[in-house]
Amino acid sequence: MFKRAIDRFGSVDQKAAYLGDTKIKGLLAQTEISNCCKNAQSIQTKATFDKSADEFVIKIPNSAWCKNLGHGTVNHCVIFARLIVDNKD
């Protein structure tokens, strides 16, 4: 599902970087069991971009549900989240 998500939703650069590299082991993390991406506007998981650290801070509403997801077996992950930049959704 990881590569399928990138193939469907990724940019040309992302596809080139992730789809052909056999060292990349990834997963598609379903972070909201009640939503299951049926309604993108209702997603509660947030990816807030922290400019000072140049990274995303991921907030999952029920983090216990996906605790240790892929631990030790993957090195990349795709999640669906609301993007927050400069406090704008």
Steps between C-alpha positions, in 0.01 A plus 500: 500500500797733560619497140144502370428819698812668362418388147149642529559817703872576476672764291726407207804555726356284779422220260853508360652501849289233669351259250818361349716472813497146640661617827186693587262296713183689570148480627178693467396587854126518549496734800124536536306178513164680507570713192684264265547793259135500398479872561829688465357814660430316824855369549621589850865399454707815451839553339624840618808634327756637748709746299766541768573127504418447130282202583142390548346442842236228474205502740289185496169519693527145631870421495451184705327344203813510284769465769807309378352481151769353276761526775828354378365395160451824305701815437232715333131565563210664316218651703202706401482817709381856501792725407555796731749771391532833681197405712286470187309180426 
